[in-house]
Amino acid sequence: MSDGSIDLGRTRDPVYDLPLESLDPAQPALFQADTIFPIFERLRAEDPVHFTAESEHGPYWSITRYDDIMAVDTNHQAFSSDFLKGGITIAGGSSNFEPLPMFIAMDPPRHDVQRKAVSPAVSPANLQLMAPQIRERSAAILDGLPIGEEFDWVDLVSKELTAMTLATLFDAPQEDRRKLTYWSDVVTAIPVPGGLVETLEEKLEIFAEYQAYFAGLWNQKVNAPPAPDMISMLAHHPATRDMAPREFFGNVVLLTVGGNDTTRNTISGSILALNQNPDQYAKLRADPSLIPSMVSETIRWQTPLAHMRRTCVVDTEVGGKLIREGEKVVMWYVSGNRDDRVIAQPNAYIIDRERPRQHISFGFGIHRCVGNRLAELQLTIIWEEILKRFPEVRVVGEPKRTYSTFVRGYETLPVVIPARN
């Protein structure tokens, strides 16, 4: 099983024989096959601010080193997130469908007021209130798993916990929780034959159902007293209560995907990483106090969202290259998290790193992930409960990875929990 590491002792990767200008990392097949890392390794070394002239998404710049990504991510005056300029994904701005307004795809001051409307739902005080419920649910999920039989960890554990938490954040009925998972997956799915959605038309039909469901939730909340869930907060906050239905839906999409992908794919990624690094798994079993550090290391190693995109709005130099107004700029977080100029032994999975939270998986600056502490809380609790119950969760086959340049995740991960002797 690949972990994206580079074995410098083996034959040089064929990517080094390609013309530098031809390199195009934005290929979902490379991410699904987990063969993307040599491209980023070469770009960081030879052309860290790299221009791809031709791709399925048009011309774009790749920012691949940690410090350059930080420079772009914190300079919202020069690099815009505005959905009308292309938004925050490499595919945004294509003529596929009208872009959705959402606060992550806005610039200040509009971004700031909408983000503040929902941020109390993931405040430290609210997380403290949610923790016992997350623990109770984690325990119930784990206690219901089959012992000694193969099952899909993604379906029975990763999806289940994150769906339960997401339904709570929205105050949606728990029996609808898997709809939230499904809709989140549809949002980021690339329409391909045999895929989750096969055509753009199919995707838009599902979006209509998704939007209608949340319009119903909004109508319930706007006519009820304020409550501590995200839909009520949007319905009652002065900055968001008069937003257009499409803008409300855009923010629902953002919160659904944000609340689903990081946690779910890191729960799966942690099982895979520990199986690929049995010395680290032994270290964790011997010292459960390493769980928070392991969680941060997994979020770095996994990088659940591989990139964020910006659009240059004023000619700006980055890493010695001049990026011009109107050009598309892709910050490859998945590459920055493997930059050995900043992170020692970046291809190694080390759960007791000195600075485990030194990663850029959550972004930086004003767009730093609003729910990052909730993600860490869920991951910490589920692992505390796993270690109480199971000496091992054993991966017994290759994972099926997501076909995407945006979500770096898992469709399936076959595991067995061995019976105790």
Secondary structure, 3 states (H helix, E strand, C coil): CCCCCCCCCCCCCHHHHCCHHHCCCCCHHHHHCCCCHHHHHHHHHHCCEEEECCCCCCCEEEECCHHHHHHHHCCCCCEECCHHHCCCCCCCCCCCCCCCCCHHHCCCCHHHHHHHHHHHHHCHHHHHHHHHHHHHHHHHHHHCCCCCCCEEHHHHHHHHHHHHHHHHHHCCCHHHHHHHHHHHHHHHCCCCCCCCCCCHHHHHHHHHHHHHHHHHHHHHHHCCCCCCCHHHHHHHCCCCCCCCHHHHHHHHHHHHHHHHHHHHHHHHHHHHHHHHCHHHHHHHHHCHHHHHHHHHHHHHHHCCECEEEEEECCCEEECCEEECCCCEEEEEHHHHCCCCCCCCCCCCCCCCCCCCCCCCCCCCHHHCCCCHHHHHHHHHHHHHHHHHHCCCCEECCCCEECCCCCECCEEECEEECCCCC
